[in-house]
């Protein structure tokens, strides 16, 4: 498509001008042109879905591909093809996706997560102990470094069997991979280094198996006669990337939002049984993983009054869908008592987030424990002045608090 052809089409992704709202462009598009075209950073065009019903229709349609290797895949970051390597479930289609997701689903069931809750509580309590010690005398404490990153990092490390002392390695590479400003060269180097690190870890599990998830997966694959070192390495990488960065950002953002509106925080400190509902509303409200829900149509798909033609890419915006007034009245309001049934913060369809039960458990335990054990917690800086991330996963770089 020539420059003239795309002259009237807006560039994507859109920026969040307010950290507590989705991009401002979504609301008018949802009202007037819910299936619209956008121009990506590589100059290609794609469809953008901003209504809740259209997002769910597209993400559950069988005639689509999630393969990052497809030439029409709507890339919102450089080197997106790297995520098409073996083991990356988010880039697989049926029947491969169905086979490999079945192999790991049992590790993330609600029942399995319940068994992990006592250990998650121990980890959170240990972090809060250190926060109370570090902040004695009114000294500011950075919650990102002392709570938001350590909790999900240690949980996923223990779950996978990754040495926790290696967390600095994967956190550094993850930041490069998710930062929108990273160059293709930086992203490629980080991807290669992280994959090499995890490849060695998978080999060590083959040589000296333990009772962690990676070893259990290796046994399952051997018993099924389809053991593949590269695939297990990809699995490990995906789970590590997805298992700490998203939850870490939601911890920081949720704390910020609740401290910003203390009367709403009081509703859950007074009645912790309301925390699960508050977590769902915070997930809907922030929708920190907005546009990686991209696909390519494999046949013509009718969506509203638009036909997405076979071979065309589309982006199903989670943030736009989660702020659809027809589903969530007054969506800009953080309403901890609302029904959030149907929100798509974890995606939708066969590619819905595998670890969502674990993420919910971590968030519930962190919020309840932090606000119970540190009464009077407050932000050092006004919420609007915090260093928010301009990245694929929305978040905060630093969150200083005192009490």
C-alpha positions in Angstrom: 0.0 0.0 0.0 1.4 3.4 -1.0 1.9 6.4 1.3 -1.1 8.0 -0.3 -3.3 5.0 0.4 -2.5 5.2 4.2 -2.5 8.9 4.6 -5.8 9.0 6.4 -5.3 5.9 8.5 -4.1 6.5 12.2 -0.8 5.0 13.3 -0.9 2.2 15.9 -0.3 1.5 18.8 -2.0 4.4 20.5 -0.4 5.9 23.6 -2.0 6.2 27.0 -2.2 9.9 27.7 -3.6 9.2 31.2 -2.1 6.2 33.1 -5.6 5.5 34.5 -7.4 5.3 31.2 -7.0 3.4 28.0 -5.9 5.4 24.9 -8.3 8.2 24.2 -8.8 7.1 20.5 -10.7 3.9 21.5 -13.9 5.5 22.7 -14.8 7.4 19.5 -13.7 4.4 17.3 -15.9 2.1 19.4 -18.9 4.4 18.9 -18.4 5.3 15.2 -16.1 2.8 13.6 -15.6 -0.2 15.8 -13.8 -2.2 13.0 -11.3 0.3 11.7 -8.0 0.2 10.0 -4.7 1.3 11.5 -1.1 1.6 10.3 1.6 -0.4 12.1 5.1 0.7 12.8 6.3 -1.4 9.8 4.0 0.5 7.5 1.5 -2.4 7.0 -2.2 -2.0 7.8 -4.4 -4.1 10.0 -7.9 -4.1 11.3 -8.5 -2.9 14.9 -11.5 -4.2 16.9 -12.7 -2.0 19.7 -16.1 -3.4 20.7 -16.4 -6.2 23.2 -18.6 -8.4 21.1 -16.3 -8.0 18.1 -13.2 -8.8 20.1 -14.7 -12.0 21.5 -16.0 -13.0 18.1 -12.6 -12.6 16.5 -10.6 -14.2 19.3 -12.8 -17.3 19.3 -13.1 -17.7 15.5 -11.6 -21.0 14.3 -10.6 -19.6 10.9 -7.7 -17.5 12.2 -4.0 -18.1 12.9 -1.9 -16.8 15.8 1.3 -17.7 14.1 3.9 -14.9 14.4 5.6 -16.3 11.4 2.7 -15.5 9.0 3.7 -12.7 6.7 0.4 -10.8 7.4 0.7 -11.1 11.2 0.1 -7.6 12.7 3.4 -6.9 14.3 3.3 -4.2 17.1 7.0 -4.8 18.1 10.2 -5.6 16.2 11.3 -9.2 15.8 7.8 -10.6 16.4 8.8 -13.6 14.4 11.1 -14.7 17.2 8.0 -15.6 19.2 7.1 -18.2 16.6 9.8 -20.5 17.7 9.1 -23.9 19.2 7.3 -24.0 22.5 5.5 -20.6 22.2 1.9 -21.6 22.7 0.7 -18.0 21.9 2.0 -18.6 18.3 0.6 -22.1 17.8 -2.6 -23.2 16.0 -4.6 -26.4 16.3 -3.9 -29.2 16.4 -0.4 -28.5 17.8 -1.7 -25.8 20.2 -4.3 -28.2 21.6 -1.8 -31.0 22.1 0.8 -28.9 23.8 -1.5 -26.8 25.9 -3.1 -30.1 27.3 0.4 -31.1 28.4 0.8 -28.1 30.7 -2.8 -27.1 31.6 -2.9 -29.4 34.7 -0.1 -27.4 36.2 -2.3 -24.2 36.3 -5.7 -25.5 37.4 -7.6 -23.8 40.2 -7.0 -26.8 42.5 -3.2 -26.7 41.8 -3.2 -23.0 42.5 -5.0 -23.5 45.8 -2.2 -25.8 46.9 0.3 -23.0 46.1 -1.4 -20.3 48.1 0.3 -21.1 51.4 3.7 -20.8 49.8 2.7 -17.6 48.0 1.6 -16.2 51.4 5.0 -17.1 52.9 6.8 -15.3 50.0 4.6 -12.2 50.4 5.0 -12.1 54.1 8.8 -12.3 53.7 8.7 -9.4 51.3 6.6 -7.3 53.6 8.9 -8.1 56.5 11.8 -6.6 54.4 9.6 -3.6 53.4 8.8 -2.8 57.1 12.5 -3.0 58.0 13.7 -0.9 55.0 11.1 1.7 55.6 11.6 2.1 59.4 11.8 5.8 60.4 9.8 7.0 57.3 12.4 6.1 54.7 10.8 5.6 51.2 10.7 2.1 49.8 10.4 1.2 46.2 7.6 -1.4 46.0 8.5 -2.5 42.5 11.9 -3.8 43.7 10.8 -4.9 47.1 7.4 -6.5 46.4 6.0 -6.3 42.8 8.9 -8.0 41.1 10.1 -10.4 43.9 6.7 -12.1 44.5 5.8 -13.3 41.0 9.5 -13.9 40.2 10.1 -16.2 43.1 6.8 -18.0 42.6 7.5 -18.7 38.9 11.1 -19.6 39.7 10.0 -22.2 42.3 7.3 -23.5 40.0 9.6 -24.0 37.0 12.7 -24.9 38.9 14.7 -21.9 37.9 17.3 -20.8 40.5 16.0 -17.6 42.1 19.5 -16.1 42.1 19.2 -16.0 38.3 16.2 -13.7 38.4 18.3 -10.7 37.5 19.2 -12.4 34.2 15.6 -12.9 33.0 14.3 -9.7 34.4 16.9 -7.7 32.4 16.1 -9.6 29.2 12.4 -9.4 29.7 12.5 -5.6 30.1 14.3 -5.3 26.7 11.9 -7.7 25.0 8.8 -5.8 26.2 10.0 -2.2 25.9 8.6 -0.6 22.8 11.7 1.5 22.3 14.1 -1.5 22.1 15.8 -1.8 18.7 15.5 -4.9 16.7 19.2 -5.6 17.5 18.6 -5.2 21.2 15.5 -7.4 21.1 17.2 -10.1 19.1 20.2 -10.2 21.4 18.0 -10.4 24.5 15.8 -13.1 23.0 18.9 -15.2 22.1 20.6 -14.8 25.5 17.4 -15.7 27.4 16.8 -18.7 25.2 20.4 -19.9 25.7 20.1 -19.5 29.5 16.9 -21.5 29.6 18.2 -24.1 27.1 21.0 -24.9 29.6 18.4 -25.1 32.4 16.3 -27.6 30.5 19.4 -29.7 29.8 20.2 -29.7 33.5 16.6 -31.0 34.3 17.2 -33.8 31.8 20.5 -34.7 33.6 19.3 -34.2 37.2 15.4 -34.1 37.3 13.7 -32.6 40.3 10.0 -32.2 41.2 9.6 -28.8 39.5 7.3 -28.1 36.5 10.1 -28.3 33.8 11.1 -31.8 35.0 7.5 -33.0 35.2 6.9 -31.7 31.6 10.0 -33.5 30.4 8.7 -36.7 31.8 5.3 -36.2 30.2 6.8 -35.6 26.8 9.1 -38.6 27.1 6.1 -40.8 28.1 4.2 -39.4 25.1 7.2 -40.2 22.8 7.5 -36.5 21.7 10.3 -35.2 23.9 11.9 -32.1 22.2 14.6 -30.0 23.9 13.9 -26.9 21.8 10.1 -27.1 22.5 10.7 -27.4 26.3 13.1 -24.5 26.1 10.4 -22.4 24.4 7.8 -23.5 26.9 10.2 -22.4 29.8 10.8 -19.0 28.1 7.1 -18.3 27.5 6.1 -19.3 31.1 9.0 -17.2 32.6 8.2 -14.1 30.5 4.4 -14.3 31.1 4.7 -15.5 34.7 6.3 -12.6 36.3 6.2 -9.3 34.2 2.4 -9.1 33.9 1.7 -9.8 37.5 4.5 -7.6 38.7 3.0 -4.6 36.8 -0.5 -5.4 38.1 0.7 -5.4 41.7 2.2 -1.9 41.3 -0.7 -0.5 39.4 -3.3 -2.0 41.7 -1.6 -0.6 44.8 -1.3 2.8 43.1 -5.0 2.8 42.1 -6.2 1.8 45.6 -4.0 4.4 47.4 -5.3 7.0 44.9 -8.9 6.2 46.1 -8.6 5.4 49.8 -12.4 5.1 50.3 -12.4 2.2 47.8 -9.4 0.6 49.5 -11.3 0.8 52.8 -14.0 -1.5 51.3 -11.5 -4.4 50.9 -9.5 -3.8 54.1 -12.8 -3.9 56.0 -14.0 -7.0 54.2 -11.2 -9.1 52.5 -13.9 -11.4 50.9 -14.3 -8.5 48.4 -10.7 -8.6 47.3 -11.3 -11.2 44.5 -13.9 -9.0 43.0 -11.6 -5.9 43.3 -8.8 -7.8 41.6 -11.1 -8.6 38.6 -12.2 -4.9 38.4 -8.5 -3.7 38.5 -7.7 -6.2 35.8 -10.5 -4.9 33.6 -9.8 -1.2 34.4 -6.1 -1.3 33.6 -6.1 -4.0 30.8 -2.3 -3.9 30.9 -1.9 -6.4 28.0 -3.8 -4.6 25.4 -2.9 -5.5 21.8 -0.8 -8.7 21.7 -4.2 -10.4 20.9 -3.5 -10.3 17.2 -4.4 -12.8 14.5 -4.6 -13.3 10.7 -7.9 -14.3 9.1 -7.6 -17.6 7.1 -11.0 -17.1 5.5 -13.4 -14.1 5.1 -14.9 -13.3 8.6 -17.9 -11.0 8.9 -17.7 -8.7 11.9 -20.5 -6.2 12.3 -20.7 -4.4 8.9 -17.1 -5.2 8.0 -15.6 -8.3 6.3 -12.1 -9.1 7.4 -10.7 -10.8 4.2 -8.7 -14.0 4.2 -5.0 -13.0 4.6 -5.7 -9.8 6.5 -4.4 -9.2 10.0 -6.4 -7.8 12.9 -5.8 -6.6 16.5 -8.5 -7.3 19.1 -8.0 -4.6 21.7 -8.5 -5.8 25.3 -8.4 -2.3 26.8 -11.1 -1.1 24.3 -13.3 -4.1 24.9 -13.0 -3.8 28.7 -14.2 -0.2 28.5 -17.2 -0.9 26.3 -20.1 1.0 27.8 -22.6 -1.5 26.5 -21.0 -4.2 28.7 -19.5 -2.3 31.6 -21.6 0.9 32.4 -19.5 3.9 33.2 -16.3 2.0 32.4 -13.9 4.8 33.4 -15.1 4.4 37.0 -13.1 2.0 39.2 -16.1 0.2 40.7 -14.9 -2.6 43.0 -18.5 -3.9 43.4 -19.4 -4.2 39.7 -19.9 -7.4 37.8 -16.8 -7.9 35.6 -18.1 -11.1 34.1 -16.9 -11.3 30.5 -13.8 -9.1 30.8 -11.0 -10.0 28.5 -8.0 -8.9 30.5 -6.6 -12.5 30.2 -7.6 -12.7 26.5 -10.3 -15.0 25.2 -10.8 -18.3 23.4 -8.2 -21.0 23.1 -5.3 -18.6 23.7 -6.7 -17.2 27.0 -3.9 -16.8 29.6 -2.8 -20.2 30.9 -1.6 -18.7 34.2 -4.6 -16.6 35.1 -5.5 -18.6 38.2 -2.0 -18.2 39.5 -2.0 -14.4 38.8 -5.3 -13.9 40.6 -4.0 -15.8 43.7 -0.8 -13.7 43.8 -2.7 -10.4 43.4 -5.3 -11.3 46.1 -2.7 -12.3 48.6 -0.4 -9.3 47.9 -3.2 -6.7 48.3 -4.7 -8.3 51.4 -1.4 -8.7 53.1 0.2 -5.4 52.2 -2.7 -3.2 53.3 -3.3 -5.2 56.4 0.3 -5.2 57.6 1.2 -1.7 56.5 -1.7 0.5 57.6 -1.2 4.2 56.6 0.7 3.3 53.4 0.9 6.2 51.0 2.6 7.3 47.8 5.6 9.5 48.0 4.8 11.2 44.6 1.4 12.1 43.2 0.1 9.2 41.1 0.2 11.2 37.8 3.9 11.8 38.3 5.0 8.2 38.6 7.3 6.8 35.9 4.9 4.7 33.9 6.2 2.2 31.3 5.6 2.8 27.6 5.9 -0.9 26.8 3.9 -3.9 25.4 2.9 -4.6 29.0 1.8 -1.4 30.7 3.2 -0.8 34.2 5.4 1.4 36.5 9.2 1.5 36.6 9.4 2.7 40.3 6.8 3.0 43.0 8.1 4.8 46.2 5.9 4.5 49.3 6.1 5.4 52.9 3.8 5.2 55.9 
